[in-house]
Amino acid sequence: SVESEWKVGSTWRMYADGSLMDSGEILESVSQKRRLVMSWLNEWKPEFKAEGNSRCVYEIEPTGASAKLTLTHSIERPDSKFIGAVSEGWPMVISNLKSLLETGDVALVYHRGPGD
């Protein structure tokens, strides 16, 4: 689950199995809900948390009867292990979002294992 007021300056927190996974701050929220920029800190894996905050940008662009979602997740650290990890996870998240919007159900479920 994710908790936030989704307003600029507010915090956000993501929980899984009751544990805090990620947190950050809403940095920018453009009217008509077409752009959201947030800082992102991994809270559960010490080596990722040590890298500090990353930046996640969601942009929605209308394209006729549908929409295009562009997601950019970056950090100002060369060879970031965190960005490497989320780069593998985001395709599943986006795929699930597509399935949810099209069918009302998610296709894939991720379960965090010990040591993940």
C-alpha positions as a Python dict, from the first residue, in 0.01 Angstrom:
ca = {
    (1, 'S'): (0, 0, 0),
    (2, 'V'): (107, 360, -55),
    (3, 'E'): (28, 652, 176),
    (4, 'S'): (46, 1018, 74),
    (5, 'E'): (-155, 1336, 34),
    (6, 'W'): (-3, 1363, -318),
    (7, 'K'): (59, 1737, -278),
    (8, 'V'): (391, 1914, -338),
    (9, 'G'): (598, 1892, -20),
    (10, 'S'): (407, 1598, 125),
    (11, 'T'): (576, 1268, 204),
    (12, 'W'): (485, 933, 59),
    (13, 'R'): (549, 585, 199),
    (14, 'M'): (514, 242, 42),
    (15, 'Y'): (453, -64, 258),
    (16, 'A'): (460, -436, 179),
    (17, 'D'): (367, -700, 432),
    (18, 'G'): (346, -423, 694),
    (19, 'S'): (710, -318, 641),
    (20, 'L'): (823, 20, 511),
    (21, 'M'): (978, -42, 169),
    (22, 'D'): (1026, 300, 13),
    (23, 'S'): (961, 663, 100),
    (24, 'G'): (1010, 1010, -38),
    (25, 'E'): (863, 1350, -104),
    (26, 'I'): (631, 1483, -372),
    (27, 'L'): (846, 1736, -557),
    (28, 'E'): (612, 1839, -838),
    (29, 'S'): (252, 1770, -928),
    (30, 'V'): (123, 1937, -1243),
    (31, 'S'): (-242, 2024, -1285),
    (32, 'Q'): (-468, 1784, -1467),
    (33, 'K'): (-260, 1504, -1318),
    (34, 'R'): (-29, 1472, -1617),
    (35, 'R'): (308, 1488, -1437),
    (36, 'L'): (425, 1369, -1097),
    (37, 'V'): (783, 1405, -972),
    (38, 'M'): (893, 1250, -645),
    (39, 'S'): (1208, 1175, -452),
    (40, 'W'): (1249, 805, -377),
    (41, 'L'): (1447, 639, -99),
    (42, 'N'): (1471, 263, -64),
    (43, 'E'): (1415, 187, 305),
    (44, 'W'): (1463, -190, 328),
    (45, 'K'): (1793, -273, 163),
    (46, 'P'): (2090, -102, 337),
    (47, 'E'): (2312, -81, 27),
    (48, 'F'): (2030, 83, -172),
    (49, 'K'): (1938, 321, 112),
    (50, 'A'): (2304, 426, 137),
    (51, 'E'): (2286, 554, -222),
    (52, 'G'): (2042, 823, -109),
    (53, 'N'): (1739, 965, -285),
    (54, 'S'): (1659, 894, -646),
    (55, 'R'): (1409, 1084, -861),
    (56, 'C'): (1103, 930, -1023),
    (57, 'V'): (905, 1116, -1290),
    (58, 'Y'): (569, 999, -1426),
    (59, 'E'): (434, 1178, -1733),
    (60, 'I'): (97, 1106, -1896),
    (61, 'E'): (39, 1227, -2250),
    (62, 'P'): (-299, 1189, -2423),
    (63, 'T'): (-270, 1008, -2757),
    (64, 'G'): (-610, 1003, -2922),
    (65, 'A'): (-841, 763, -2739),
    (66, 'S'): (-563, 635, -2514),
    (67, 'A'): (-265, 771, -2323),
    (68, 'K'): (111, 730, -2317),
    (69, 'L'): (287, 686, -1982),
    (70, 'T'): (656, 778, -1962),
    (71, 'L'): (839, 680, -1646),
    (72, 'T'): (1193, 798, -1571),
    (73, 'H'): (1368, 679, -1255),
    (74, 'S'): (1717, 824, -1208),
    (75, 'I'): (1987, 895, -953),
    (76, 'E'): (2298, 1110, -968),
    (77, 'R'): (2532, 818, -900),
    (78, 'P'): (2720, 632, -1167),
    (79, 'D'): (2671, 255, -1152),
    (80, 'S'): (2381, 273, -904),
    (81, 'K'): (2281, -73, -781),
    (82, 'F'): (1941, 65, -683),
    (83, 'I'): (1863, 197, -1032),
    (84, 'G'): (1980, -137, -1174),
    (85, 'A'): (1732, -317, -948),
    (86, 'V'): (1434, -90, -1014),
    (87, 'S'): (1506, -103, -1387),
    (88, 'E'): (1430, -475, -1366),
    (89, 'G'): (1116, -418, -1156),
    (90, 'W'): (947, -132, -1340),
    (91, 'P'): (852, -339, -1649),
    (92, 'M'): (647, -570, -1423),
    (93, 'V'): (480, -274, -1252),
    (94, 'I'): (390, -112, -1585),
    (95, 'S'): (267, -444, -1724),
    (96, 'N'): (44, -488, -1419),
    (97, 'L'): (-89, -134, -1456),
    (98, 'K'): (-176, -204, -1820),
    (99, 'S'): (-351, -529, -1723),
    (100, 'L'): (-539, -357, -1441),
    (101, 'L'): (-661, -78, -1669),
    (102, 'E'): (-763, -319, -1946),
    (103, 'T'): (-911, -608, -1744),
    (104, 'G'): (-957, -491, -1386),
    (105, 'D'): (-702, -745, -1260),
    (106, 'V'): (-323, -765, -1230),
    (107, 'A'): (-129, -1030, -1418),
    (108, 'L'): (182, -1069, -1204),
    (109, 'V'): (237, -1065, -830),
    (110, 'Y'): (580, -997, -681),
    (111, 'H'): (666, -1146, -347),
    (112, 'R'): (973, -1018, -168),
    (113, 'G'): (1183, -1306, -44),
    (114, 'P'): (1429, -1322, 244),
    (115, 'G'): (1735, -1117, 164),
    (116, 'D'): (1570, -941, -132),
}
